[in-house]
Amino acid sequence: MSGYRGAGLVWIIAAMVAVGLAVSAFQAQASATATRFDPAAFFTGRTTSQGTLKQILSSTKTTRVSTFGTRQSNGDMVLEQEVTIGDQPTRYRTWRLRETSPGQFGGTISDAADDLSGTLVGDTLTLTYTMDNHLWIHQVITVNRDGQSASNVMRIRRFGITVARLTETIRREQ
């Protein structure tokens, strides 16, 4: 009986090893085929986005953003934006982003209270910053496989409570 249990244990361990190898192979293949996000290349030129802003205690609003990005000689990215939320007047803002070390970003936004920080991992750029009105922003931009569009999800918090969420699709214009 103990020989039978020993053989069963060997089969279980062999099956676990085989599953582990299969998962590792799948992860390696997935990372090899994933689109790497190059924010400077993606945002150079014109991009447009449309989305929805859901705020607590308020109706959902449509958002539209038109961005023109340029790459400076020092490597900085400058993004000039026209932002329209619902029926509010169009706002204009300027982003300045710089890769400070591989995969790490810093920069400024004209209507932010402090500098932004960011991390790039594979196909996703994550940015955090605080707006002039003390709203804390956590923004995740993930480039799609086509390399010509990206999804943007932004969580907006005040006093640690999520007060709004923006979801939008950003598209490069040719």
C-alpha positions as a Markdown table, in Angstrom:
| # | Residue | x | y | z |
|---|---|---|---|---|
| 1 | Met | 0.0 | 0.0 | 0.0 |
| 2 | Ser | 2.8 | 2.5 | 0.8 |
| 3 | Gly | 4.4 | 1.7 | -2.6 |
| 4 | Tyr | 1.1 | 2.7 | -4.3 |
| 5 | Arg | 1.0 | 6.0 | -2.3 |
| 6 | Gly | 4.6 | 6.7 | -3.2 |
| 7 | Ala | 3.9 | 6.2 | -6.9 |
| 8 | Gly | 0.8 | 8.4 | -6.6 |
| 9 | Leu | 2.9 | 11.1 | -5.0 |
| 10 | Val | 5.5 | 10.9 | -7.8 |
| 11 | Trp | 2.7 | 11.2 | -10.4 |
| 12 | Ile | 1.3 | 14.3 | -8.6 |
| 13 | Ile | 4.7 | 15.9 | -8.4 |
| 14 | Ala | 5.4 | 15.1 | -12.1 |
| 15 | Ala | 2.0 | 16.6 | -13.1 |
| 16 | Met | 2.7 | 19.8 | -11.0 |
| 17 | Val | 6.1 | 20.2 | -12.7 |
| 18 | Ala | 4.6 | 19.7 | -16.2 |
| 19 | Val | 1.9 | 22.3 | -15.4 |
| 20 | Gly | 4.5 | 24.7 | -14.1 |
| 21 | Leu | 6.6 | 24.3 | -17.3 |
| 22 | Ala | 3.6 | 24.8 | -19.5 |
| 23 | Val | 2.6 | 28.0 | -17.6 |
| 24 | Ser | 6.2 | 29.3 | -17.8 |
| 25 | Ala | 6.2 | 28.6 | -21.6 |
| 26 | Phe | 2.9 | 30.4 | -22.0 |
| 27 | Gln | 4.1 | 33.5 | -20.0 |
| 28 | Ala | 7.3 | 33.6 | -22.1 |
| 29 | Gln | 5.3 | 33.5 | -25.3 |
| 30 | Ala | 2.8 | 36.1 | -24.1 |
| 31 | Ser | 5.5 | 38.5 | -23.1 |
| 32 | Ala | 7.4 | 38.0 | -26.4 |
| 33 | Thr | 4.2 | 38.9 | -28.4 |
| 34 | Ala | 3.1 | 41.7 | -26.2 |
| 35 | Thr | 3.3 | 45.2 | -27.6 |
| 36 | Arg | 6.0 | 47.3 | -25.9 |
| 37 | Phe | 4.7 | 50.8 | -25.2 |
| 38 | Asp | 7.0 | 53.7 | -26.3 |
| 39 | Pro | 5.2 | 56.8 | -25.0 |
| 40 | Ala | 7.4 | 59.2 | -26.9 |
| 41 | Ala | 6.7 | 57.5 | -30.3 |
| 42 | Phe | 3.0 | 57.0 | -29.5 |
| 43 | Phe | 2.3 | 60.6 | -28.4 |
| 44 | Thr | 4.4 | 62.3 | -31.1 |
| 45 | Gly | 2.0 | 64.0 | -33.5 |
| 46 | Arg | -1.7 | 64.2 | -33.0 |
| 47 | Thr | -3.8 | 61.9 | -30.8 |
| 48 | Thr | -7.5 | 62.1 | -30.0 |
| 49 | Ser | -9.5 | 60.4 | -27.3 |
| 50 | Gln | -13.1 | 59.9 | -26.3 |
| 51 | Gly | -14.4 | 58.5 | -23.1 |
| 52 | Thr | -16.7 | 58.8 | -20.1 |
| 53 | Leu | -16.2 | 60.4 | -16.7 |
| 54 | Lys | -18.3 | 58.9 | -14.0 |
| 55 | Gln | -18.4 | 61.0 | -10.9 |
| 56 | Ile | -20.1 | 60.2 | -7.6 |
| 57 | Leu | -23.2 | 62.3 | -7.0 |
| 58 | Ser | -23.2 | 63.5 | -10.6 |
| 59 | Ser | -24.2 | 62.3 | -14.0 |
| 60 | Thr | -21.8 | 60.6 | -16.4 |
| 61 | Lys | -20.1 | 63.0 | -18.8 |
| 62 | Thr | -18.5 | 62.5 | -22.2 |
| 63 | Thr | -14.9 | 63.5 | -22.5 |
| 64 | Arg | -13.0 | 64.5 | -25.7 |
| 65 | Val | -9.3 | 65.3 | -25.8 |
| 66 | Ser | -7.1 | 66.4 | -28.7 |
| 67 | Thr | -3.4 | 66.3 | -28.1 |
| 68 | Phe | -0.4 | 67.4 | -30.1 |
| 69 | Gly | 2.9 | 65.9 | -29.0 |
| 70 | Thr | 6.5 | 66.9 | -29.8 |
| 71 | Arg | 9.8 | 65.4 | -28.8 |
| 72 | Gln | 12.3 | 68.0 | -27.7 |
| 73 | Ser | 16.0 | 67.8 | -28.5 |
| 74 | Asn | 16.8 | 67.0 | -24.8 |
| 75 | Gly | 14.4 | 64.0 | -25.0 |
| 76 | Asp | 11.5 | 65.6 | -23.2 |
| 77 | Met | 8.0 | 65.0 | -24.6 |
| 78 | Val | 5.7 | 68.1 | -24.7 |
| 79 | Leu | 2.0 | 67.4 | -25.0 |
| 80 | Glu | -0.4 | 70.3 | -25.7 |
| 81 | Gln | -4.0 | 69.3 | -24.9 |
| 82 | Glu | -7.5 | 70.6 | -25.5 |
| 83 | Val | -9.8 | 68.9 | -22.9 |
| 84 | Thr | -13.6 | 69.0 | -23.1 |
| 85 | Ile | -15.7 | 67.4 | -20.4 |
| 86 | Gly | -19.5 | 67.4 | -20.9 |
| 87 | Asp | -20.7 | 70.8 | -21.8 |
| 88 | Gln | -18.0 | 72.6 | -19.9 |
| 89 | Pro | -15.7 | 75.1 | -21.7 |
| 90 | Thr | -12.6 | 73.6 | -23.3 |
| 91 | Arg | -9.6 | 73.7 | -21.1 |
| 92 | Tyr | -6.0 | 73.8 | -22.3 |
| 93 | Arg | -3.1 | 72.0 | -20.5 |
| 94 | Thr | 0.5 | 71.2 | -21.2 |
| 95 | Trp | 2.3 | 68.1 | -20.1 |
| 96 | Arg | 6.1 | 67.7 | -20.0 |
| 97 | Leu | 7.4 | 64.2 | -19.6 |
| 98 | Arg | 10.9 | 62.8 | -19.4 |
| 99 | Glu | 12.2 | 59.3 | -18.9 |
| 100 | Thr | 14.5 | 59.8 | -15.9 |
| 101 | Ser | 15.8 | 56.2 | -16.0 |
| 102 | Pro | 14.8 | 53.1 | -17.9 |
| 103 | Gly | 11.1 | 52.6 | -17.2 |
| 104 | Gln | 10.8 | 55.6 | -14.9 |
| 105 | Phe | 9.2 | 58.9 | -15.8 |
| 106 | Gly | 8.9 | 62.3 | -14.2 |
| 107 | Gly | 7.4 | 65.6 | -15.4 |
| 108 | Thr | 4.9 | 68.3 | -15.0 |
| 109 | Ile | 1.3 | 69.2 | -16.0 |
| 110 | Ser | 0.2 | 72.8 | -16.2 |
| 111 | Asp | -2.8 | 72.3 | -13.9 |
| 112 | Ala | -1.2 | 69.9 | -11.4 |
| 113 | Ala | -0.1 | 70.9 | -7.9 |
| 114 | Asp | 3.1 | 68.9 | -8.0 |
| 115 | Asp | 5.3 | 66.9 | -10.4 |
| 116 | Leu | 4.1 | 63.6 | -11.7 |
| 117 | Ser | 5.8 | 60.3 | -11.5 |
| 118 | Gly | 5.4 | 57.3 | -13.7 |
| 119 | Thr | 6.5 | 53.7 | -14.4 |
| 120 | Leu | 6.5 | 51.9 | -17.7 |
| 121 | Val | 6.3 | 48.1 | -17.7 |
| 122 | Gly | 5.8 | 46.4 | -21.1 |
| 123 | Asp | 2.6 | 47.8 | -22.7 |
| 124 | Thr | 1.5 | 49.9 | -19.7 |
| 125 | Leu | 2.4 | 53.4 | -18.4 |
| 126 | Thr | 1.2 | 54.2 | -14.9 |
| 127 | Leu | 1.2 | 57.9 | -13.8 |
| 128 | Thr | 0.4 | 59.5 | -10.5 |
| 129 | Tyr | 0.0 | 63.1 | -9.6 |
| 130 | Thr | -2.0 | 65.6 | -7.6 |
| 131 | Met | -4.2 | 68.3 | -9.3 |
| 132 | Asp | -4.4 | 71.9 | -8.2 |
| 133 | Asn | -7.7 | 71.2 | -6.6 |
| 134 | His | -6.1 | 68.5 | -4.3 |
| 135 | Leu | -7.5 | 65.5 | -6.3 |
| 136 | Trp | -5.1 | 62.6 | -6.4 |
| 137 | Ile | -4.8 | 60.9 | -9.8 |
| 138 | His | -3.8 | 57.3 | -10.7 |
| 139 | Gln | -3.7 | 56.9 | -14.4 |
| 140 | Val | -3.0 | 53.7 | -16.3 |
| 141 | Ile | -2.4 | 53.9 | -20.1 |
| 142 | Thr | -2.1 | 50.5 | -21.9 |
| 143 | Val | -1.2 | 50.5 | -25.6 |
| 144 | Asn | -3.3 | 48.1 | -27.7 |
| 145 | Arg | -1.7 | 45.4 | -29.9 |
| 146 | Asp | -2.2 | 47.6 | -33.0 |
| 147 | Gly | 0.2 | 50.2 | -31.5 |
| 148 | Gln | -2.1 | 52.9 | -32.8 |
| 149 | Ser | -4.6 | 53.0 | -29.9 |
| 150 | Ala | -4.5 | 52.8 | -26.2 |
| 151 | Ser | -6.9 | 52.5 | -23.3 |
| 152 | Asn | -6.7 | 55.0 | -20.5 |
| 153 | Val | -8.2 | 54.4 | -17.1 |
| 154 | Met | -7.9 | 57.1 | -14.5 |
| 155 | Arg | -9.0 | 56.9 | -10.8 |
| 156 | Ile | -9.6 | 60.2 | -9.2 |
| 157 | Arg | -9.5 | 60.4 | -5.4 |
| 158 | Arg | -10.0 | 62.9 | -2.6 |
| 159 | Phe | -9.2 | 62.0 | 1.0 |
| 160 | Gly | -8.5 | 58.5 | -0.1 |
| 161 | Ile | -12.0 | 58.0 | -1.6 |
| 162 | Thr | -12.5 | 57.4 | -5.3 |
| 163 | Val | -14.7 | 60.3 | -6.4 |
| 164 | Ala | -14.5 | 59.8 | -10.2 |
| 165 | Arg | -13.3 | 57.3 | -12.8 |
| 166 | Leu | -12.4 | 58.1 | -16.4 |
| 167 | Thr | -12.2 | 55.5 | -19.1 |
| 168 | Glu | -11.2 | 56.4 | -22.6 |
| 169 | Thr | -9.7 | 55.2 | -25.8 |
| 170 | Ile | -6.8 | 57.2 | -27.2 |
| 171 | Arg | -6.1 | 57.0 | -31.0 |
| 172 | Arg | -3.1 | 58.1 | -33.0 |
| 173 | Glu | -4.0 | 60.1 | -36.1 |
| 174 | Gln | -2.1 | 59.3 | -39.3 |
